[in-house]
Amino acid sequence: MSETLRTGRATPGGDAADDGPVCDVAPVAIDPASVATHASFDVRRFRQGNWQQASDELAEEVPVALEFNGISHVVMLATPADIEDFALGFALSEGILRQRGECYGVDVSATTLGVTAHVEISSRAFAGLKERRRNLTGRTGCGLCGTESLDQVLRPLPAAGAALRVSHAALAAAHAGLAKHQSLNAVTGAVHGAAWCSSTGEILCLREDVGRHNALDKLIGALAREGQAFDAGFVLMTSRASVEIVQKAAQVGIPMVAAVSAATALAVRTAAAAGVTLVGFVRGEQCVVYTGGATLDSHS
């Protein structure tokens, strides 16, 4: 990367140790556009019975802090790309914002330690966020960040809107189009993709990230910024369908989630309760329908 996000631990002699990542005393501001999404490393590769010296491109994951009206809310490890989409999508999918218009702007800054998205939101949304933060004070740790009780993990979700009718041929078409839209994964082989697909299976938008939830947040943010209707298509994930994926989709009104791997039991129960069509193992002409089977047309 042109501006490496790195750290440096001082040794007793005063020089920086080179045996692993450590913390700089004073982070240096850098241009966010200079933060690369992948980096080259020399590797030894074993293929066809022989060792080879080679160079591999590895996906970067850096700390990304989300600040709302100057208050730090969360720090995620993410791919340093499409940060504006990520911030807006996270705010919508986590219920911080009710609608796109409550976000007044996103500014991105970076230092040698990470990236920060500074998000300006409405007074109503900020008041709700402060109340959420007040409920978290005094806690010493958590299993799921941003939650303090079981009822917050299984948060109430809005009911899905009108069902989207999709054929198995459309699912197959969307799956077939994934690879050509995943430019970063083609280089690194290490990132998830969240694709926005029309009812006929055309991929209209795709976002990538080392985290599947981050990829979906980036996609939601991109659609919101473009003014797209969330009930006009479906999401195809290059991962398993976990409960968080279903929750984020349901929160913004996406009626259907498909994934190339399996769904978890809790994801299926959550999708059924919210009226979200959930499909797994979308691979070529194959798929498994967990919920909302009536919306999957048997014909092309």
N, C-alpha and C positions, 0 to 999 in steps of 0.2 A: 504494500500500500504506500502511497506517496507520503502520507503523514501517519506514521504508525502509532496506534494507541498502545502504549507500552508503559511499564513501570520499572523502577530501578531501586534495588535495595543496597544500601551502603554497607561495605565490608569494614572491618576494623581499620584497614589501611586507608580507607577513604574512597576507594574505587567501587563502582557498581558491580555487584555480583552478576555473573552471567549464567547461573545455574537454575534460573526459573523466574517467573513473573513475580514482581514485588512492587511496592508503592513509591512513586515519586513524592518528594516533599511538597513541591509546588507544581500543580498541573499547569500546562501551557495552553493557551487558547489557540485553536486551529480552525481552518475553514471547514465547515461541515461537509462541503462538497468534495473535500480531499480524502475523506474517510472511505477506504476501499471496502468492498464487500467480500474480497477473497485475497489470498496471498500465496506466493510460491514457496515451496519447501523442497529441499533435496531429500529423496527417499531411496530406499533399496526395495525393489519389487521382485517377487518370486513368481515367475511364469514359465510354464512348459518345462519345468525341471531345472531352470537356470535363474540365478540372481542377476538383477540388472540395476544399474544406477539410473535414476530417473528424477524428474521434477513433477511434483503434484501441486494442483491448486486446491487450497483448503478454504472452506467458508469461514469468514470472520464472524464472531459473536462478541458484542461489546455491551457494556452497561448502557441502557437507555432509560433516563429518568423522565417521568412525566410530571410536570408542574401545572397546577391549575390556579390561575390568578395569583401567581407567586408562591403558592404553597406546594411543597413536594408531596406527591401522593404515593408513587410507587416507582421502583427501579426494576427493570426487566433486562434479561440477557436476550439480545435480538440481533438480527442482521441490520447493519447500519444503512438501510435504504428505505425509501418511501416513509420517512418518519412522520411527515404531516398526516399521511393516511393512517398510520398506526395510532397516533394520538387521538385523532377524531374517531376512528373506529372503536378504539378501546373505550372512549367516553360514552359512545352510543351503546355498545354491546354490554357494558357493565351498568347501564342505567344511570350514569352520571348526568347525561343529557337526554332529554325526551325527544329532541329533534335537532336536525342539522343547524337550524337557525340560532340555537343557543350557544353555538361556538362562534366567537367573533374573530378568531384568528389563531394561527399557530406559527410561532417563530422557533427556529432550531439553532442551537449553538453547540459547539464541541470543544473539548479539551483533550489532552493526551490521556485522560482517564475515561472518557466516555462522551455520550451525546445527551443533550437535554432538549426536550420539547416543552416550550413555554406556551401554554394554552390559555386563552382568554375566554371565559364563559360567562353566561348570564348570571345576574344576582340570584335568581331563583335556584339555578343549578348549583351555584357555589354555596348557598345556604344549606342545601341538601347534602353537599359533600362535607361541609364542616360538621354537620350533625353526625354523619357517618363516621368521621374521624374522631369525634368526641366519644362515640360509643366504643372506640377501640383503645382509648387511653388506659394506661395502667397494665397493659398486657405485656407478658415477657416473651411470648413466642406463639407461633401458629403453625398448623399443618397446611392450611390453605390461606395464602396471604389475602388480607382484606376481609376475613371473616372471623367472628368470635364465637359463633354457636352453630349447631347443626341446622337450625331453621334458616340461617343465612346462606349455608352451603346450597340447600335446596330452595332457592329463592322463588317467590311467585313469578310466573311468567305470563305475559299477555297471550291470549288465545290466537292461534294462527288465523289468517284471513282465508279468503277463498282458495280452495285446493288448486294446485297447478297440475294439469294433466300432462304426463310425460310418457313416451313410449320406451320400451327397452332398447329400441334402435337409437333413440336420442342419447340414452346413457352410454351406449357403446361408442357413439360418435364423439361424445365429450371425452371419454377415456382415451380414445385414439388421438385426440388433439392435444392432450396434456403436454407431451414431450416437447413439441415445437414451441410451446409458450413458456417453458421453464428454462430460460437462458442461463440463470445462475446454477441451477441443478445440473445442467449439461456440462458445466465446467467443473463443479465440485462434487456432485453426487451426494450432497449432504443437507439439502434444504427441502422443506415441505412446500407445497403449493396449494393455494385456495383459488379455485376457478369459479367465475360467475358465468353461468351457461343459460342460453335461451331454452325454451321448451322443446326446440328441435335438436338441442345438443351442441349448438355453436358456442364456442368459448369467446365471450365478449370482453372479459377482463380477467387477469390473473396476477396475484401477488405471491411473493416467495419470502420465506424466513426459516431460520434454523428451528424455530418453534412453530408448531402447527396452529396454536392459538393466536400467535402473533401474525401469522400469515392470514388468518381469517379476519382479524382486526384490521389489518392493512387493506384487505379487500372491501370490508364494510366501509372503511373510511373513504376509499377511492370511489365507491358507488355513491356515497353521500355527497362527496364533493362534486360529482358529475350530475347530481340530481336524479339518479336512477331510482325507480320504484323497486323496493325490496321484494314485492310479491310478484314480480314479472319474470322471475327465473329461478334457478336453483343453484346451490353450491356443490361443487365436487372437490373433496379433500383428498390429498395424496397420503393420507394417514388413516389410523383407526378413527372411529366416531366415538369420542368420549363425551361425557355428560357436559363438559364445559363448551364443547363445540355446539351441541344442541342448544344449550342455554343462550349462547351468544347469537345464534341464528334466530331463535324464537324471540329474543328481546327486541330485535329490530324488525320482525315480521317476515322473515324468510320462510316460505312454506315447505321447503324440501331440502334435505341434506343428504348427499350421497358420498360414499367414501370407498377407497380402493381396498381397505381392510375391514375387519369386523367392527361391530358396535359393542359397547359394553352393556351389561344388563341395565345399569342405572340410566344410561343414555336412552335406551329403548323405552323404559318406563317414563322418563321425562318427556320424550318426544310424543308418546301416546297421550300424556296428560295435556300437553300444549297443542295437540293437533298438528304436529309436524310430521311430514312423511320422511321416514328414515330408511335409507338403503345402504347396504354394505357389499363388500366383495365385488365392486363394479370393475370387472376385468374382461374386456372384449364383449362377447355376447352374454356373459354371465352376470348375475347379480342376486342378492338376497334382500327381500323386502321384509323389514321388521315391523313398520307401522305404516298406515295410510295406503294399504295395498290397492284400494279402489281407485287411487289416482294414477296408478301405473297401467297404462294401456297395454294390452297383450299384443296389439298389432303395431306395425311400424308407422 
